[in-house]
Amino acid sequence: MRVLVAEDHRVLARTVAAGLRRQAMAVDVAHTGDQAERMCLLTAYDVLILDRDLPVMSGDEVCSRLRELVDPPRILMLTAACELTDKVYGLTVLGADDYLAKPFEFAELVARVRTLSRRAPKPPPAVLRFGDITLDGTRREASVGGRSLELTPKEFAVLHLLLCAAGEPVPHDELVRTVWDEHLDPRTSAVRATVSRLRGKLGDPDLIAADKGAGYRLCD
């Protein structure tokens, strides 16, 4: 899942982004409304966490403009205004998909983001299988040959993407775009190192093949 956090309070934005990354989400951050709109036009985000009180362009305007896109992200609007009329306005007039008042509990924010992502068209099944590998996205559990795997958030996300591809190659650029975020230098060895650790945890025989020029794929 790829998420954009549009929040001008930099400490809050950094805290929310760090917490979502620990939930195996790829997270980018914008601090102004015009930046958030521009990033959504360039990147297909699953969910946009949008503060209403953004500088340069308000969150209200960002929400209205993004709703004109053919395939807009799901929008979770954050605001200190928690009156019922504010919620109704955000959901019905502006077209937000969900509404969360500040201050909020982080666990509730995560639950709402996951719920919004499930509303997206054609979500992958909760339980994915390929050969001896099983991954339960809801329980966040993975196993191979019945043996439970202890995976980091990045390893879990990479395995999830490979399972969604069902044996077809997943390009390096897609792994970077989906599992990491805009700050990862594509020239670094982060993807290769994560795949290498995942290979080791899956055990022998090697279940991940590297196709030169095509990316990585699962082997049965």
For each residue, the residues with C-beta under 8 A, 3 or more apart:
1: 24 25 26 46 47 113 114 117
2: 25 26 27 28 43 44 45 46 177 178 181
3: 20 25 26 27 28 45 46 47 48 49 113
4: 27 28 29 30 36 39 40 43 45 47 48 49 73
5: 13 16 17 20 27 28 29 30 49
6: 29 30 31 33 35 36 48 49 50 51 54 59 62
7: 10 12 13 16 29 30 31 49 51 54 78
8: 13 31 32 51 53 54 55
9: 12 13 51
10: 7 13 14 31
11: 14 15
12: 7 9 15 16
13: 5 7 8 9 10 16 17 29 31
14: 10 11 17 18 29
15: 11 12 18 19
16: 5 7 12 13 19 20 49 106 109
17: 5 13 14 20 21 27 28 29
18: 14 15 21 22
19: 15 16 22 23 106 110
20: 3 5 16 17 23 25 27 110 113
21: 17 18 24 25 26 27 153 181
22: 18 19 153
23: 19 20 110 153
24: 1 21 140 153 154 156 157 160
25: 1 2 3 20 21 113 157
26: 1 2 3 21 157 177 178 179 180 181
27: 2 3 4 5 17 20 21 181
28: 2 3 4 5 17 39 43 45 181 182
29: 4 5 6 7 13 14 17
30: 4 5 6 7 35 36 39
31: 6 7 8 10 13 35 54 55
32: 8 35 36 54 55 56 57
33: 6 36 37 54 55 56 57 58 59 61 62
34: 37 38 56 57
35: 6 30 31 32 38 39 56
36: 4 6 30 32 33 39 40 48 50 54 57 59 62
37: 33 34 40 41 57 62 65 66
38: 34 35 41 42
39: 4 28 30 35 36 42 43 45
40: 4 36 37 43 45 48 66 69 72 73
41: 37 38 69
42: 38 39
43: 2 4 28 39 40 177 182
44: 2 71 73
45: 2 3 4 28 39 40 48 73
46: 1 2 3 73 74 116 117 120
47: 1 3 4 73 74 75 76 113 116 117
48: 3 4 6 36 40 45 66 73 74 75 76
49: 3 4 5 6 7 16 76 78 109 113
50: 6 36 54 59 62 63 75 76 77 78 96
51: 6 7 8 9 54 59 77 78 79
52: 58 59 60 77 78 79 81 90
53: 8 58 59 79 80
54: 6 7 8 31 32 33 36 50 51 57 58 59 62
55: 8 31 32 33
56: 32 33 34 35
57: 32 33 34 36 37 54 61 62
58: 33 52 53 54 61 62
59: 6 33 36 50 51 52 53 54 62 63 77 78 79
60: 52 63 64 90 94
61: 33 57 58 64 65
62: 6 33 36 37 50 54 57 58 59 65 66
63: 50 59 60 66 67 75 77 90 94 95 96
64: 60 61 67 68 94 95
65: 37 61 62 68
66: 37 40 48 62 63 69 72 73 75
67: 63 64 72 94 95
68: 64 65 72
69: 40 41 66 72
70:
71: 44
72: 40 66 67 68 69 75
73: 4 40 44 45 46 47 48 66
74: 46 47 48 97 98 116 117 119 120
75: 47 48 50 63 66 72 95 96 97 98
76: 47 48 49 50 96 97 98 99 100 109 112 113 116
77: 50 51 52 59 63 90 94 96 98 99 100
78: 7 49 50 51 52 59 100 101 102 104
79: 51 52 53 59 82 86 90 99 101 102
80: 53 101 102
81: 52 86 101
82: 79 86 87 101 102
83: 86 87
84: 87 88
85: 88 89
86: 79 81 82 83 89 90
87: 82 83 84 90 91 99 101
88: 84 85 91 92 93
89: 85 86 92 93 94
90: 52 60 63 77 79 86 87 93 94 96 99
91: 87 88 94 95 96 97 98 99
92: 88 89 95
93: 88 89 90
94: 60 63 64 67 77 89 90 91
95: 63 64 67 75 91 92
96: 50 63 75 76 77 90 91 99
97: 74 75 76 91 116 119
98: 74 75 76 77 91 112 115 116
99: 76 77 79 87 90 91 96
100: 76 77 78 104 108 109 112
101: 78 79 80 81 82 87 104
102: 78 79 80 82
103:
104: 78 100 101 108 109
105: 108 109
106: 16 19 109 110
107: 110 111
108: 100 104 105 111 112
109: 16 49 76 100 104 105 106 112 113
110: 19 20 23 106 107 113 114
111: 107 108 114 115
112: 76 98 100 108 109 115 116
113: 1 3 20 25 47 49 76 109 110 116 117
114: 1 110 111 117 118
115: 98 111 112 118 119
116: 46 47 74 76 97 98 112 113 119 120
117: 1 46 47 74 113 114 120 123
118: 114 115 123
119: 74 97 115 116
120: 46 74 116 117 123
121:
122:
123: 117 118 120
124: 128 137 160 164
125: 128
126: 136 137 138
127: 134 135 136 137 138
128: 124 125 134 135 137 160 163 164
129: 133 134 135 163
130: 133 162 163 166 167 218 220
131: 207 218 219 220
132: 144 145 146 207
133: 129 130 142 143 144 159 163 202 207 218
134: 127 128 129 142 143 144
135: 127 128 129 141 142 156 159 160 163
136: 126 127 139 140 141 142
137: 124 126 127 128 140 160
138: 126 127
139: 136
140: 24 136 137 156
141: 135 136 148
142: 133 134 135 136 148 149 151 156 159
143: 133 134 146 147 148 149
144: 132 133 134 147 149 202 203 207
145: 132
146: 132 143
147: 143 144 203
148: 141 142 143
149: 142 143 144 201 202
150: 201
151: 142 155 156 159 198 201
152: 155 156 194 197
153: 21 22 23 24 156 157
154: 24 157 158 179 180 194
155: 151 152 158 159 194 197 198 201
156: 24 135 140 142 151 152 153 159 160
157: 24 25 26 153 154 160 161 178 179
158: 154 155 161 162 175 179 191 194 195 198
159: 133 135 142 151 155 156 162 163 198
160: 24 124 128 135 137 156 157 163 164
161: 157 158 164 165 170 174 175 178 179
162: 130 158 159 165 170 208 216 217 218
163: 128 129 130 133 135 159 160 166 218
164: 124 128 160 161
165: 161 162 168 169 170 217 218
166: 130 163 218
167: 130 217 218 219 220
168: 165 217
169: 165 211 214 215 216 217
170: 161 162 165 174 175 215 216 217
171: 174 175 214 215
172: 175 176 186 191 215 216
173: 176 177 186
174: 161 170 171 177 178 215
175: 158 161 170 171 172 178 179 180 191 215 216
176: 172 173 179 180 184 186 191
177: 2 26 43 173 174 180
178: 2 26 157 161 174 175
179: 26 154 157 158 161 175 176 191 194
180: 26 154 175 176 177 183 184 190 191
181: 2 21 26 27 28 184
182: 28 43
183: 180
184: 176 180 181 188 190
185: 188
186: 172 173 176
187:
188: 184 185 191
189: 192 193
190: 180 184 193 194
191: 158 172 175 176 179 180 188 194 195
192: 189 195 196
193: 189 190 196 197
194: 152 154 155 158 179 190 191 197 198
195: 158 191 192 198 199 208 210 216
196: 192 193 199 200
197: 152 155 193 194 200 201
198: 151 155 158 159 194 195 201 202 208
199: 195 196 202 206 207 208
200: 196 197 203
201: 149 150 151 155 197 198
202: 133 144 149 198 199 206 207 208
203: 144 147 200 207
204:
205: 219
206: 199 202 209 219
207: 131 132 133 144 199 202 203 218 219
208: 162 195 198 199 202 216 217 218 219
209: 206 216 217 218 219
210: 195 215 216
211: 169 214 215 216 217
212:
213:
214: 169 171 211 217
215: 169 170 171 172 174 175 210 211
216: 162 169 170 172 175 195 208 209 210 211
217: 162 165 167 168 169 170 208 209 211 214
218: 130 131 133 162 163 165 166 167 207 208 209
219: 131 167 205 206 207 208 209
220: 130 131 167
